[in-house]
Amino acid sequence: MRICYLGCGAWGLVLANVAAENGHDVTIWSIEHDVLDSIASGNGHPKFPSYKLSDKLKIEKDLEKAIQEKDAIVESVTTKGIRPVFSKIRDLGGVNCPIILTSKGIEQNSGLLLPEILLEVLGPDYQMQVGQLSGPTLADEVMAKHPSSAVAAAYSKKVAETIQEIFTSPYFRIYVSDDVNGVALGGSIKNVMAIASGIAEGLGYGHNTKAAIISRGLHEMKRLASVKGAREETLNGLAGLGDLCVTCMSSLSRNYRFGHMIGTGVKQDAAASNINMVVEGASTVISAKQLADKYDLEMPITNAVYAVLVDGLDPKEAVKNLLTRERKEELV
Ligand SMILES: NC(=O)c1ccc[n+]([C@@H]2O[C@H](COP(=O)([O-])OP(=O)(O)OC[C@H]3O[C@@H](n4cnc5c(N)ncnc54)[C@H](O)[C@@H]3O)[C@@H](O)[C@H]2O)c1
């Protein structure tokens, strides 16, 4: 298949490489021309010099040329990049092939999940072309070919199977689903929980605390699922619980590392510039809080992360507030 890959950060590069190693004809487009030049000259990505890339990867700096005559478009341009990049694609006349989202987040103010942003920008006629790939997939571990799995969700079974076709490999197993919002939602909220888990570790707390954040974080995801037309069982799977586990437990997760620094007293700006890549959870927490307020949903961990990052509450106070809430039953 001829594939246009939009975005060339850690995840874009790794997924583009998986597709190229699977024998697909992959062209990468990015706004970072220096990165594209470095890849074209065989020097790899400046930020990820250890990644050994397929020499079949092509680059294209012109978006119009990049999207021409393709069988699929895949993006990893971050939540904030989706609207501007696909607005340009719309103005260039659009595309007739599947569009595969791999970023994870919720847009601020609109409260839209990524597939919802795409349909708002391109129009509802695009519904049967849209898919979302998500799951417990740390870029470094997929690059190292550690056995990994993810879910390809689409409104059309054919599109879901196209995603499966592009990325399935001996170390990467892709399951299909028709719950597009469920798969998109799981990947977005887990980044908020990863920040909470990192903060807990930074404060010196151990595994009990992280297990509580994972379990109660899953409840918060499910509450949001109820207003986003997503299915609870999807969140029990790879795109929900699976991704929650990996990001809440691994220092390879940048959201977790960001939270860890906040927990040890590092200022937010310093933590973000230390990571030097997008920390989606820091932005998603604002969108999630907006949705929770709008629909009157109880999302205490989300509120606690918001209070720390946005209101400047001391993380220790946030933990105290969480633990001294009104007593309640587990499953309500
Ligand atoms: N890194 C991972 O392990 C991983 C795994 C799964 C999903 N994700 C998700 O994939 C997305 C990208 O993550 P990443 O690790 O590649 O981040 P990154 O910070 O390494 O790279 C971000 C990419 O987005 C591009 N970009 C940002 N704003 C843009 C805009 N307005 N227009 C065009 N391009 C823009 C940048 O140029 C860069 O290529 C995020 O939503 C992340 O949550 C990451």
The ligand as a Tripos MOL2 file, in Angstrom:
@<TRIPOS>MOLECULE
LIG
   44    48     1     0     0
SMALL
NO_CHARGES

@<TRIPOS>ATOM
      1 N1          5.4680    8.1390   22.0210 N.am      1 LIG1
      2 C1          4.6670    7.1150   22.2740 C.2       1 LIG1
      3 O1          5.0950    6.1070   22.8660 O.2       1 LIG1
      4 C2          3.2410    7.1620   21.8130 C.ar      1 LIG1
      5 C3          2.5420    5.9700   21.6990 C.ar      1 LIG1
      6 C4          1.2190    6.0000   21.2660 C.ar      1 LIG1
      7 C5          0.6160    7.2150   20.9770 C.ar      1 LIG1
      8 N2          1.3100    8.3720   21.1230 N.ar      1 LIG1
      9 C6          0.6120    9.6250   20.7910 C.3       1 LIG1
     10 O2          1.0340   10.0400   19.4950 O.3       1 LIG1
     11 C7          1.0290   11.4700   19.4180 C.3       1 LIG1
     12 C8          2.3940   11.9510   18.9780 C.3       1 LIG1
     13 O3          3.3240   11.5300   19.9460 O.3       1 LIG1
     14 P1          4.8810   11.5480   19.6730 P.3       1 LIG1
     15 O4          5.4640   10.6430   20.6530 O.co2     1 LIG1
     16 O5          5.1920   11.2940   18.2650 O.co2     1 LIG1
     17 O6          5.1930   13.0910   20.0560 O.3       1 LIG1
     18 P2          6.4520   13.9870   19.6510 P.3       1 LIG1
     19 O7          6.4120   15.1850   20.5310 O.co2     1 LIG1
     20 O8          7.6780   13.1340   19.6350 O.co2     1 LIG1
     21 O9          6.1470   14.4300   18.1370 O.3       1 LIG1
     22 C9          5.0360   15.2310   17.8130 C.3       1 LIG1
     23 C10         4.9380   15.3850   16.2930 C.3       1 LIG1
     24 O10         3.7900   16.1890   16.0180 O.3       1 LIG1
     25 C11         4.1520   17.2070   15.0960 C.3       1 LIG1
     26 N3          3.2770   18.3640   15.2840 N.ar      1 LIG1
     27 C12         2.9420   18.9800   16.4390 C.ar      1 LIG1
     28 N4          2.0980   20.0170   16.1870 N.ar      1 LIG1
     29 C13         1.9150   20.0370   14.8290 C.ar      1 LIG1
     30 C14         1.1580   20.8700   13.9590 C.ar      1 LIG1
     31 N5          0.4310   21.8970   14.4120 N.pl3     1 LIG1
     32 N6          1.2090   20.6060   12.6360 N.ar      1 LIG1
     33 C15         1.9380   19.5840   12.1630 C.ar      1 LIG1
     34 N7          2.6790   18.7520   12.9350 N.ar      1 LIG1
     35 C16         2.6540   18.9890   14.2680 C.ar      1 LIG1
     36 C17         5.6020   17.5140   15.4410 C.3       1 LIG1
     37 O11         6.2330   18.1660   14.3680 O.3       1 LIG1
     38 C18         6.1320   16.1030   15.6670 C.3       1 LIG1
     39 O12         6.4230   15.5040   14.4180 O.3       1 LIG1
     40 C19         0.6220   11.9780   20.8080 C.3       1 LIG1
     41 O13        -0.7550   12.2450   20.8130 O.3       1 LIG1
     42 C20         0.9210   10.7980   21.7160 C.3       1 LIG1
     43 O14         0.0940   10.7780   22.8680 O.3       1 LIG1
     44 C21         2.6180    8.3700   21.4980 C.ar      1 LIG1
@<TRIPOS>BOND
     1     1     2 1
     2     2     3 2
     3     2     4 1
     4     4     5 ar
     5     4    44 ar
     6     5     6 ar
     7     6     7 ar
     8     7     8 ar
     9     8     9 1
    10     8    44 ar
    11     9    10 1
    12     9    42 1
    13    10    11 1
    14    11    12 1
    15    11    40 1
    16    12    13 1
    17    13    14 1
    18    14    15 2
    19    14    16 1
    20    14    17 1
    21    17    18 1
    22    18    19 2
    23    18    20 1
    24    18    21 1
    25    21    22 1
    26    22    23 1
    27    23    24 1
    28    23    38 1
    29    24    25 1
    30    25    26 1
    31    25    36 1
    32    26    27 ar
    33    26    35 ar
    34    27    28 ar
    35    28    29 ar
    36    29    30 ar
    37    29    35 ar
    38    30    31 1
    39    30    32 ar
    40    32    33 ar
    41    33    34 ar
    42    34    35 ar
    43    36    37 1
    44    36    38 1
    45    38    39 1
    46    40    41 1
    47    40    42 1
    48    42    43 1
@<TRIPOS>SUBSTRUCTURE
     1 LIG1         1 GROUP 0 **** ****
